[in-house]
């Protein structure tokens, strides 16, 4: 469904060119959950934004091929890209506190998104879709949340609102950028259950961006590990803990274990060869 070959994202600044993504290749099939992991600044979010063409100047996106369902995303006119965003490709942004408009009620933001994607929707129909979407993400009082402002919601509730907004129109591909960040374990499991239901019931493809290697290993089908804008390793999620690349092994070793010792956690020793894709 999604095919990316040699994706590059460069930012031309006064102090030089910053290479945010360097030669990434990736595939996502229908009904597949692909996890993208790596440290902050490794290019995970930029990869997701590039698919939706949300990288603006001074950022420059190029690729040998970036296609969705056979359509060249880099060559599509902006009008056609707008018809894909939300309807066929959706993205849950990392932090709902900054993604939701603080001065607009939740309901207005939801219905605005739906009516932008489908101009034929009336107010009543958009409201009905919004309430149904809130119920589907397991919000127990959709009418209260519909009338609330973002600051009146918890982090977990705001994250569910973002998911509801993005999946209500039934996208074929969902890019979830840290959808469980800053959530407690109980709410985290609820959000993952929502995403899992959507993938299984609709056949939606999922690009799941996260820092949590254990979470990705247990939830995704396949894992892509990024370092400094490059893919250094790709494996089945079940095999992540047997990863071979020293960077992936270093990330795994740096994760604390409940039954671990009291000593210091290992420090990741970086090899300059990793910048060129070497192991």
N, C-alpha and C positions, 0 to 999 in steps of 0.2 A: 504493500500500500504506500509506504514512504520509502523512497530511495535517495540516498545522499552519497555522492562521490566527491572526495577531495574538497570539502567545505573549508573556506577560509573567511575569517572575520578580522579585519584590520581597522585600527583607529589611528587616523593621521592627526597627530597633535603637534604643538609647537616644539616639543622636545624630541620628536621622532615618531616612528610608527610602532604602535603596540599591537602585537599579534595575539588576539584573544582566542581564536580557534585556528588551528594549523593543520590542514589536510585531513579532516575527519571524514570517515565513511561510515554509513550506518544504514540499516534496514529495519523497518518495523512492519510486521504482517498483521492482518486482521485478527483480532482476538488474542494478540500477543502482548505480554507485559514486559517491556524492556527497561531495565534500570540503568541509569547513568550516575556513576558515583565518582568522587574525587574531592580534593580540597577546595576551599573557597578560591575563586580565581582560576579554576582549571578550565573554564569555558562551557560548563554545563548549561547554565541559563542562556548564554549567548547562542548556543546551539538551538535551544527551543525557540528563542525569539527569532532566529534566522528563518526557521521554517515558516513562521507567520509573517515574515518580512516586517518585523517590528524594530529592527536595528536602523537607527536614523543617523544622518551625518553628525560627526565626522566618521562614523562607522561605514565600512565598505564590505559588502558581502559578495563573495564569488564562489563558484563551484563548477566542477566539470559537469555535474548533473545533480539537480535537486527537484525531484518529481513526486507528486502526490496523485495516486490513482492514474498514473500515466500523463499527468499535466505538468508542464515545466513551470515550477513556481517562480523562478527568476525572470521568466519571459512574460508572465501574465500581466495584463494591464491592472492598475490599481483597483478599478471598478470590479474586476473579476476576483481579485484577491479579497476585497471586502465581502463578496458573496460567499467565499470559502470560510472566512473567519467567523467562528461561532457556529455556523451551520454544519460545516464538515470538519473543520479543525478548530479545536478550542484549547485554551491555555488557562490553567489555574495559577495565578501569580503567587509569589512566595509568601507575601505577608498581607492578609486582608486589611490590616490597619492602614496600609498605604495604597491598596488597590481599590477600596471602596471610598466613594465620595463622602466625607464626613458631614456635609451639610444637606444631604439628600436622604430621605427615608429609604429603607431597604426595598420596599415594594416599588418605588418609583425607579430605582436603579435596575431592578429586575425587568420590569415591563419595558423600560426604555431599550434595554438590550434586545429583548424579544421582538419589539416592534421595529427596531432598526434592521434586524435580520429578516423580518417578514412584514413588509409594509401593509399587507392586507389585514393584519390583526387589529381589531378594535380594542378599546380600553378594557371592556369587560372580559373579552377572550384572553387578553394578555394577563389580566389579574388572575383569572382561573388557572392559566398555565403556571404562573408564579407560585400560587398557593400549592398547586399539585407538586411542583418541583421542590418546594420547601418540605413538603410531607415526605417525598421520596428520599430526601437526605436525613430522614429520621428526626426532624424538628417537631417536637410534640405540640407546639402551639403556633402553627404557621401564621394565623391572623395577627398575633401579637408581634411576631418578628417582622411581618410584612410592614407594619406601621412604625417599627422602631428605627432609630438611627444607629449607625455603626458603633458609636461609643457606648451604646446601651447593651451591646452583645459581648459575650466572652470571646476569647481567641478561638476556641473550638467552634462556637456558633458562627463566628465570622467566616471561618474556613469552610463550614458547610454551606453557607450562603454563596460563597464563591464557586463551590462545586455545583450547587444548584443552578446558578446563572450559566455556567459553562456547559452543563450536560442536558439542560432542559430541551434543547432543540435536536438532541440525538446526534452528536458529532460522530464521525467515523474514526477520528483520532483525537485523543485527549493528551495534552502535554501538561503534566502535573509537576510544578516546580516547588519542591519542598512542601507538599500539601499537609504534612504532619509536623512541621516545625513548631517548636515551642508549645506543643500540646502534651498533656499528661498521658500516661500509658493507656488508660481506659478510653479516653476520647480518641487517641491515636488509632486504637484497634477498631473503633466505630467508623472512623473515616476510611480506613483501609477496607473494611467490610462493604462500605458503600461503593467504593471503586471496584472491588472484586465483583460485586453483583452486577454492576454496569457492564463490565467486560464480558462476563459469562452470559448475561441475558441479551445483550445487543450485538456482541461480536466486535465491540469497539477496540481499536488498538490503543495501547497506553504507553507513553514515554514518561517514566517515573524518575524524576531527578531528586537525589537525596545525598546526604552525608552519612547516613546510617547504613553501614555495610550489612549488619545483621538483619535489619529490617528488609533491605533489598533482597538478600539471600533467601529470606523466608517467603517473600511476597511475589517476586518477579519470576519470569521464565528464563530470562537471559540478562547478563550484566555486562555493561561497557564501562571500563575504568579509564578516566581521563587524567592527564597530568600536563599542565602548562599548555593547554589547548590541543593536545594530541591524545589519540586513543593508544594506550600502552598495552591493554589486554582486553580480551573479550572471551566470555565463557558462559556455560550454563549456570544459572543461579545456584543450583544444588552443588556445583563444583567450586563455588567461590572460595571456600575455605581451604581449597587445595591449589589456589592460584600460584603461578610460577614467577610472575614478574616481581622483582624485588620491591618496587613501589607498592604494589597491591599487598604483598606480604608485610611491608612496613606499616601500612594503614591498619591491617588486621592485628598486628602485634601491639599497636598503640591503643587498642580498645581495652578498657578495664574489664575484668571478669569478677563476678561476685565472689567466687571461690579462689581468686588469685592471691598471690602473696602480698606482702606489705611493702615491697621494694618499689623503686621508681619505674614508671612505664618506659619502654624502649623509645629512643628518639630516632626518627626517620633520617637516615643518612642518604642524602640526595647525590645522584650521579649525573654530571653534566651530559653524559651520553643520552640520558632520557629525553632531553630537549630535542634530540635528532631522531627519536623513536627507537633508540637502542635499549637493550636490556642489560 
